[in-house]
Amino acid sequence: MAVVFPHRDAEARAFIEAHPDIQSFHLVWTDLCGVARGKVLRADEVAPAWRDGRFMPISALVLDVTGQDVPETGLVFDEGDRDLLMWPIPGTMKRMPWAAEPSAQYLATVHELDGTPHYADPRNALQRIVTRFTEELKMTPVGAVELEFFLMDRKAALEGRPQAPQSLINESRPMHYQAYYLQDLEDYGPFFRDLYAYCEAQGLPAKTLISEYAPGQMEIVLRHRADVVKACDEAIMLKRLIKATAEQHGMAATFMAKPYSEWTGSGMHIHISLGDEAGNNLFAAEDPMQNQLLLHAIGGMKAAMAESMLIFAPNANSYRRFRRNSYAPVSASWGINNRTVSLRIPAGPAQGCHIEHRPSGADANPYLVMGAILAGMHHGITEKVEPGNPVVGNGYERRAKYIPGNWYDAVDAFWRASILKEYFGKEFVDTYCTLKEVEADRFYAEPIARDFEWYLRTV
């Protein structure tokens, strides 16, 4: 029998009363692949869904990126495809300002019927790891998510021949590398004006905007949060908002790691530090080499990186991003004010000292990425793992700790995970690895156009 929480629906009822025009409510849940899934509820269904939860089949936990069941995980037919509950996340009920019909959305997380958070829900997995910091170490992870993405010509992208979109104010179309080019931001100014207005309407702390390295590539930075679970909630909401706003302007937005062979890929950089119980930055340092806590955190992140790559690079396309001299790291390395490494200590004041984690693609699941980063940090701090010497100069030319460079090697490393297994749990590791192993087999089983281009007449 489902657990009932009296007055849990107060937030929903207050929202509905304040927004009587809204009749369509999107319940949004993020699956293991980072795909936003859920249901659309009518206004009279929302308060009961907040009070009692909303049923969903357990098979929805283990869908591949195409939405197909993965029975090999044991969470489909072996479980009788039983029901679980989606519970609302307080504070996430927001209007959807881009929607033609007055609509709102809220985020949810998955629980057993008795109220136990399900181990295979990505947000629950992150929350368990955060709790180890707050309860065991009396430290609070502080983080921000930095997202890169491509704007594309929608028609061309849907036809499988992606290109940058035409300017929204003239007939030009970007065709060259133009890092930090202000004209690109002006060309898509109507899109960005709406995007920032929608972020404000949803309470998303979107800050710095830059035109990235490739045509149509952009980057938006979210503000640091002393609640990294909330920071990931906001990243999920921002990705949904960016895609919807692009559609509104006749474009497509993609967070694929490497949509173009000739241009640079898109990353999701995580900026992370630790605070004490008074809110002070425990990584603060004039000289990072003198802060042992910071060094041990880096050491643990390096130690966990190889087994974490299936989380940082979860898809076949993810591995096209990792190329030398591409600003995507190819080894487990660290450095100070150096963008050729995996773990970078950015330039800045001593009180703001933190780590920028650079391996993850924009296609990765923010909850799982943050969880894997924190697992490495906790391991490094508790085991006092030394990071080795920082890289000086070109990190692509230095020999460093290996990280998997393809999907199957990453699956294998995840199967053999030792650090992540302690933090995510054996059940989670087995489930996620099985899901991605089956997904990889399905992907490579189907011939693609390149097969025929290379092999039709040559073999």
C-alpha positions in Angstrom: 0.0 0.0 0.0 1.3 3.5 -0.9 2.5 5.8 1.8 0.3 8.9 2.2 1.9 12.1 3.4 -0.6 14.6 4.9 -0.1 18.2 3.7 2.6 17.1 1.2 0.3 18.6 -1.5 0.2 22.1 0.1 2.8 23.4 -2.4 0.9 22.0 -5.3 -2.4 23.4 -4.1 -0.9 26.9 -3.5 0.6 26.8 -7.0 -2.7 25.9 -8.6 -4.5 28.6 -6.7 -1.9 31.2 -7.7 -2.0 30.0 -11.4 -5.7 29.2 -12.1 -5.1 29.4 -15.9 -2.8 26.3 -15.9 -4.5 23.0 -16.7 -1.6 21.0 -18.1 1.2 19.8 -15.7 4.3 18.0 -16.9 5.7 15.5 -14.4 9.4 15.2 -15.4 11.7 12.4 -14.3 15.3 11.8 -15.5 16.2 8.2 -16.3 19.6 6.5 -16.1 20.4 7.6 -19.7 19.7 11.3 -18.7 16.5 11.3 -20.8 13.6 13.4 -19.5 10.5 11.2 -19.3 7.3 11.5 -17.4 3.5 12.1 -17.7 1.2 15.0 -18.4 -1.4 15.6 -15.7 -4.5 17.7 -15.6 -5.0 20.2 -12.8 -7.3 18.0 -10.7 -4.7 15.2 -10.8 -1.8 17.3 -9.4 -2.6 17.6 -5.7 -3.2 13.8 -5.4 0.0 13.1 -7.2 1.9 15.3 -4.7 0.1 13.8 -1.7 0.2 10.1 -2.7 2.8 9.9 -5.5 2.1 8.8 -9.0 2.5 5.2 -10.2 5.0 4.2 -12.9 6.2 0.7 -14.0 9.6 -0.5 -12.8 10.6 -1.1 -16.4 10.7 2.7 -16.9 13.8 2.7 -14.7 15.8 0.7 -17.2 15.0 2.0 -20.7 17.8 2.5 -23.1 18.3 5.9 -24.8 15.8 4.9 -27.5 13.1 4.1 -24.9 13.3 0.3 -25.3 13.1 -2.1 -22.3 16.3 -3.8 -21.1 15.0 -7.0 -19.5 18.6 -8.3 -18.9 18.7 -5.9 -15.9 16.2 -8.1 -14.1 14.0 -5.0 -13.5 11.3 -5.8 -16.1 9.7 -9.2 -16.4 11.6 -10.7 -13.5 9.8 -8.1 -11.3 6.4 -8.6 -13.0 6.8 -5.0 -14.2 5.4 -3.9 -10.9 4.5 -0.3 -10.0 6.8 2.1 -8.2 5.9 5.7 -7.1 7.1 9.0 -8.5 7.3 11.5 -5.8 7.5 15.3 -6.4 10.7 17.3 -5.6 9.7 20.3 -3.5 10.5 23.6 -5.0 10.5 22.4 -8.6 6.9 23.3 -9.6 7.4 26.0 -12.3 5.5 27.6 -15.2 6.6 26.5 -18.6 6.8 30.0 -20.2 7.6 28.6 -23.7 4.4 26.5 -23.9 1.6 27.5 -26.2 -1.0 26.2 -23.7 -0.6 27.6 -20.2 1.5 24.8 -18.6 3.7 24.0 -15.6 6.2 21.3 -14.8 7.7 19.6 -11.7 10.5 17.2 -11.2 10.0 13.8 -9.5 12.1 11.0 -8.2 11.4 7.2 -7.9 10.5 5.4 -4.7 9.3 2.0 -3.6 5.7 1.8 -2.5 6.8 1.9 1.2 8.7 5.2 0.6 12.2 3.8 0.2 14.1 5.7 -2.5 14.8 3.3 -5.3 18.5 2.6 -5.9 18.3 2.9 -9.7 16.9 6.4 -9.7 19.9 8.8 -10.6 18.9 11.6 -8.2 18.5 9.1 -5.3 22.0 7.7 -6.1 23.5 11.2 -5.9 21.7 12.1 -2.7 23.1 9.0 -1.0 26.7 10.1 -1.8 26.1 13.7 -0.8 24.8 12.3 2.6 28.2 10.6 3.2 29.9 14.0 3.0 27.5 15.7 5.3 27.2 12.9 7.9 30.7 11.3 7.8 32.9 14.3 6.9 30.7 17.2 8.1 31.4 18.8 4.7 29.1 20.2 2.1 29.8 19.7 -1.6 29.4 23.0 -3.5 29.1 22.9 -7.3 28.0 24.4 -10.5 27.2 22.9 -13.9 28.6 24.4 -17.1 26.8 23.3 -20.3 27.9 23.4 -23.9 25.4 22.8 -26.7 24.9 23.3 -30.4 22.2 25.3 -32.1 21.3 23.7 -35.5 19.2 24.3 -38.6 16.2 22.2 -37.5 15.3 20.8 -40.9 18.9 19.9 -41.8 19.5 18.2 -38.5 16.3 16.1 -38.7 17.4 15.0 -42.1 20.8 13.8 -40.7 22.9 16.5 -42.3 23.4 19.0 -39.4 24.6 22.5 -40.0 24.5 25.8 -38.0 21.3 27.7 -38.2 20.8 30.9 -40.1 21.0 34.1 -38.1 17.7 35.2 -36.5 18.3 38.8 -37.6 19.9 38.5 -41.0 20.7 36.0 -43.8 24.2 34.9 -42.5 25.2 31.5 -41.2 28.3 30.8 -39.1 30.8 28.7 -41.0 34.1 29.0 -39.1 35.8 28.6 -35.8 35.0 31.8 -34.0 35.6 31.4 -30.2 34.0 34.1 -28.1 32.6 35.8 -31.2 30.1 38.4 -30.0 28.4 38.6 -33.4 27.2 35.0 -33.0 25.4 36.0 -29.8 23.9 39.0 -31.5 22.8 36.9 -34.5 20.8 34.6 -32.2 19.8 37.5 -29.9 16.1 36.8 -30.0 16.7 33.2 -28.9 18.9 34.3 -26.0 16.6 37.1 -24.8 13.8 34.6 -24.5 16.1 32.0 -22.9 17.2 34.3 -20.2 13.6 35.6 -19.6 12.4 32.0 -19.3 15.3 31.2 -16.9 14.2 34.1 -14.7 10.6 32.9 -14.8 11.7 29.4 -13.7 14.2 30.7 -11.1 17.2 29.2 -12.9 20.5 30.9 -12.1 21.9 31.1 -15.6 24.8 33.4 -15.8 27.7 33.8 -18.3 26.9 33.2 -21.9 29.6 32.7 -24.5 29.8 31.7 -28.2 32.0 28.6 -28.0 34.6 27.3 -30.4 32.5 25.8 -33.3 29.7 27.3 -35.5 26.5 27.4 -33.6 28.1 26.2 -30.4 27.2 28.0 -27.2 27.9 27.7 -23.4 25.8 28.7 -20.4 27.1 28.6 -16.8 24.8 28.0 -13.9 25.6 29.6 -10.5 27.4 27.6 -7.8 25.1 26.0 -5.3 25.8 24.7 -1.8 23.2 22.0 -2.7 24.7 20.0 -5.6 21.5 18.0 -6.0 19.6 21.2 -6.6 22.4 22.3 -9.0 21.8 19.1 -11.0 18.0 19.7 -10.9 18.6 23.1 -12.4 20.9 21.6 -15.1 18.0 19.2 -16.1 15.6 22.1 -16.2 18.0 24.2 -18.2 18.5 21.5 -20.9 14.8 21.1 -21.3 14.3 24.9 -21.5 17.1 25.4 -24.1 15.6 22.7 -26.4 12.1 24.1 -26.1 13.3 27.7 -26.7 15.3 26.7 -29.8 12.2 24.9 -31.2 10.2 28.1 -30.6 12.7 30.0 -32.8 12.7 27.4 -35.6 16.0 25.8 -34.6 17.1 22.6 -32.9 19.4 22.5 -29.9 21.4 19.4 -29.2 23.6 18.2 -26.3 25.2 15.5 -28.3 28.9 15.2 -27.4 30.1 15.2 -31.0 27.5 16.1 -33.6 30.2 17.2 -36.2 33.3 15.3 -37.2 35.1 18.5 -38.2 34.3 20.7 -35.2 34.9 20.4 -31.5 32.5 18.5 -29.2 30.4 19.7 -26.3 31.3 19.1 -22.7 29.5 19.4 -19.3 32.1 20.8 -17.0 31.4 20.5 -13.3 32.9 23.1 -10.9 33.3 21.6 -7.4 34.6 22.5 -4.0 33.8 21.6 -0.3 32.4 23.8 2.4 32.7 23.4 6.2 29.7 23.7 8.5 30.2 27.5 8.6 30.2 27.8 4.8 33.9 28.4 4.4 35.6 27.0 1.3 37.8 24.1 2.4 39.7 24.2 -0.9 40.7 27.9 -0.4 44.4 28.3 -1.1 46.9 30.9 -2.4 48.9 27.9 -3.5 46.8 24.8 -4.3 49.9 22.6 -3.8 49.7 23.4 0.0 46.1 22.4 0.5 46.2 18.7 1.4 42.4 18.2 1.4 42.3 19.6 -2.2 45.1 17.4 -3.3 43.6 14.2 -1.8 40.3 15.0 -3.5 42.1 15.3 -6.8 43.9 12.1 -6.1 40.7 10.2 -5.5 39.1 11.7 -8.7 42.0 10.5 -10.7 41.9 7.1 -9.1 38.2 6.7 -10.0 38.3 8.2 -13.4 38.8 5.1 -15.5 35.9 3.2 -13.9 33.7 6.4 -14.1 34.0 6.9 -17.9 30.8 5.0 -18.7 29.0 7.7 -16.7 31.1 10.6 -18.1 30.8 9.3 -21.7 27.6 7.2 -21.7 26.9 6.8 -25.4 28.6 5.7 -28.6 28.8 9.2 -29.9 30.5 10.3 -26.6 33.8 8.8 -27.5 34.1 10.8 -30.8 34.8 13.8 -28.6 38.0 12.6 -27.1 40.8 13.7 -29.5 44.2 15.2 -28.8 44.4 19.0 -28.9 40.6 19.1 -28.9 40.0 20.6 -25.4 38.5 17.2 -24.4 40.9 15.3 -22.0 42.3 11.9 -23.0 43.9 10.8 -19.7 43.4 11.1 -16.0 45.6 14.2 -15.3 45.4 17.5 -13.3 46.9 20.9 -13.5 46.7 24.5 -12.4 45.3 27.0 -14.9 45.7 24.4 -17.6 42.9 23.4 -20.0 44.7 20.4 -21.5 44.0 18.2 -18.4 41.0 16.4 -17.0 41.0 18.1 -13.6 41.8 21.8 -13.7 42.3 24.3 -10.9 41.1 27.5 -12.6 42.8 30.9 -12.1 41.1 33.1 -9.5 41.2 34.4 -6.0 42.3 32.1 -3.2 38.9 32.0 -1.5 37.3 30.7 -4.7 39.7 27.9 -5.3 38.0 24.8 -6.8 38.3 22.0 -9.2 36.9 22.0 -12.7 36.0 18.5 -13.9 36.4 18.4 -17.7 35.9 14.8 -19.0 32.1 14.6 -19.1 30.2 15.2 -22.3 27.1 17.4 -22.5 25.2 14.2 -23.2 25.9 12.7 -19.7 23.4 12.5 -16.9 24.2 15.4 -14.4 23.1 13.4 -11.3 25.4 10.5 -12.1 28.3 12.7 -13.2 28.1 14.6 -9.9 27.8 11.4 -8.0 30.9 9.8 -9.6 32.9 13.0 -9.0 31.9 13.1 -5.4 32.6 9.3 -5.0 36.2 9.9 -6.2 36.6 12.9 -3.9 35.3 11.1 -0.8 37.6 8.1 -1.6 40.6 10.4 -2.0 40.0 12.3 1.2 39.3 9.3 3.4 42.2 7.2 1.9 44.5 10.2 1.6 45.2 9.4 -2.1 48.1 11.5 -3.6 47.4 13.1 -7.0 51.0 13.1 -8.3 52.6 16.1 -9.9 50.4 18.6 -11.8 50.8 18.8 -15.6 52.7 21.8 -16.8 52.4 22.7 -20.5 50.6 20.5 -23.0 48.8 17.7 -21.2 48.2 15.9 -24.5 51.9 15.2 -24.9 52.4 13.7 -21.4 52.0 10.1 -20.5 49.3 9.9 -17.8 46.9 7.4 -16.2 44.8 5.6 -18.9 41.1 6.2 -19.3 38.9 4.1 -21.6 38.7 5.6 -25.1 35.7 3.6 -26.4 32.3 2.4 -25.2 33.1 -1.3 -24.7 36.3 -0.6 -22.7 34.3 1.8 -20.6 31.6 -0.9 -20.0 34.4 -3.3 -19.0 36.0 -0.8 -16.6 32.6 -0.1 -15.0 31.9 -3.9 -14.5 35.2 -4.1 -12.6 34.6 -0.9 -10.6 35.8 -0.9 -7.0 35.5 2.7 -5.9 32.1 3.3 -7.5 30.7 0.1 -6.3 31.3 1.2 -2.7 29.4 4.5 -3.3 26.7 3.7 -5.8 26.2 0.1 -4.5 26.7 -3.2 -6.3 23.0 -3.3 -7.4 23.3 0.1 -9.1 26.6 -0.8 -10.8 25.3 -4.1 -12.1 22.1 -2.5 -13.4 23.7 0.5 -15.1 26.4 -1.6 -16.6 23.9 -4.1 -18.0 21.8 -1.4 -19.4 24.7 0.2 -21.2 26.2 -3.1 -22.4 22.9 -4.1 -24.0 22.5 -0.6 -25.5 26.0 -0.8 -27.0 25.2 -4.2 -28.5 22.0 -2.9 -30.0 23.7 0.2 -31.4 26.5 -1.8 -33.1 24.2 -4.5 -34.4 22.7 -2.2 -37.0 24.7 -1.3 -40.2 25.0 2.4 -40.9 25.7 4.5 -44.0 29.5 4.4 -43.3 29.5 0.6 -43.4 28.3 0.7 -47.1 30.6 3.7 -48.0 33.7 1.8 -46.7 32.9 -1.9 -47.3 30.2 -2.4 -50.0 32.7 -2.8 -52.9 36.1 -3.0 -51.2 35.7 -6.3 -49.3 
